[in-house]
Amino acid sequence: MKLISRSLCRSLISARFGAVFPDWTVIQKIRDSSSTTHLRTIRDRILGSTQSIRLLEIYRQVLHQKEVVAVDRPEQKELLLSRLLVNQQGFLKVNNRIYAFIFNHSWVNKELGSIAKIFK
């Protein structure tokens, strides 16, 4: 986690932007950085699943609502095993703010759109 935080801070400092948050290219750079291989592992685990659409839909719901009631379902277990989500007192939540920042609504929508194109 320290490595991701350091990479994010370094990218934020070196990026030239006027807003509090970096633009999409900075986020993409962090997501694809070799120093964040475990982010790619999370991404690959979700996108490589036979249930990837359902995983993305559940994750999008958690992002939107901040928490979702945990139910003993295989898709939720897979998201918990990826460490993208955690179960806190019976509710699914994003594991940390960095994950929510990197795997944000734009990322979810982009990946769902990519999957939809494959099945057309």
C-alpha positions in Angstrom: 0.0 0.0 0.0 2.9 2.4 0.7 4.1 1.9 -2.8 0.8 2.9 -4.3 0.5 5.9 -2.1 4.0 7.0 -3.0 3.3 6.5 -6.8 0.1 8.4 -6.5 1.7 11.3 -4.6 4.6 11.4 -7.1 2.2 11.5 -10.0 0.1 14.1 -8.4 3.1 16.3 -7.7 4.6 15.9 -11.2 1.2 16.3 -13.0 0.2 19.7 -14.2 -3.4 20.3 -13.4 -5.5 23.0 -11.8 -8.0 20.8 -9.9 -7.5 18.8 -6.7 -7.6 15.5 -8.5 -5.4 14.4 -11.5 -6.8 14.0 -14.9 -7.5 10.6 -16.5 -4.0 10.2 -18.0 -2.5 10.4 -14.5 -4.9 7.8 -13.2 -4.2 5.6 -16.2 -0.4 6.0 -15.6 -0.7 4.9 -12.0 -3.0 2.0 -12.8 -0.5 0.7 -15.5 2.7 1.5 -13.6 5.0 -1.5 -13.0 5.2 -0.5 -9.4 1.6 -1.3 -8.9 1.5 -4.8 -10.2 -1.1 -5.8 -7.6 -3.5 -3.2 -9.1 -3.2 -5.1 -12.3 -3.7 -8.3 -10.5 -7.0 -7.0 -9.1 -8.0 -5.7 -12.5 -7.1 -9.0 -14.2 -8.9 -11.1 -11.6 -12.1 -9.1 -12.1 -12.0 -8.8 -15.9 -10.8 -12.4 -16.4 -13.7 -13.9 -14.4 -16.5 -15.6 -16.2 -18.7 -13.4 -14.0 -16.9 -10.2 -14.9 -20.1 -8.3 -15.8 -21.8 -9.2 -12.5 -18.6 -8.3 -10.6 -18.4 -4.9 -12.2 -22.1 -4.3 -11.5 -21.8 -5.2 -7.8 -18.6 -3.1 -7.6 -20.4 -0.1 -9.3 -23.3 -0.4 -6.8 -20.8 -0.3 -3.9 -19.1 2.7 -5.4 -22.4 4.5 -5.8 -24.0 3.6 -2.5 -20.7 3.5 -0.4 -21.8 0.2 1.1 -24.0 -2.8 0.1 -25.4 -5.5 2.4 -23.1 -8.5 2.2 -24.8 -11.7 1.0 -23.2 -15.1 0.8 -22.9 -15.1 -3.0 -20.0 -16.3 -5.2 -19.7 -13.0 -7.0 -19.3 -11.1 -3.7 -16.8 -13.7 -2.4 -14.7 -13.2 -5.6 -14.7 -9.4 -5.0 -13.6 -10.0 -1.4 -10.9 -12.4 -2.5 -9.6 -9.7 -4.9 -9.3 -7.4 -1.9 -11.1 -4.7 -3.9 -13.9 -4.9 -1.4 -14.0 -5.7 2.3 -16.8 -6.9 4.6 -17.3 -4.5 7.5 -20.0 -5.5 9.9 -22.1 -7.2 7.2 -21.6 -4.5 4.6 -19.4 -4.6 1.5 -17.2 -1.5 1.1 -14.3 -0.5 -1.1 -11.2 -1.6 0.7 -9.5 1.9 0.6 -9.7 5.3 -1.0 -6.9 4.6 -3.4 -8.7 1.6 -4.9 -11.9 3.7 -5.2 -9.8 6.4 -6.9 -8.1 4.1 -9.4 -11.1 1.7 -10.0 -13.6 4.5 -10.2 -17.0 4.9 -12.0 -15.3 5.8 -15.3 -13.2 2.6 -15.2 -16.2 0.5 -14.4 -18.3 2.0 -17.2 -15.4 1.7 -19.7 -14.9 -2.0 -18.9 -18.6 -2.7 -19.0 -18.7 -1.0 -22.4 -15.7 -3.0 -23.6 -17.4 -6.3 -22.6 -20.7 -5.3 -24.2 -18.9 -4.7 -27.5 -17.4 -8.2 -27.4 -20.9 -9.8 -27.1 -22.5 -7.7 -29.9 
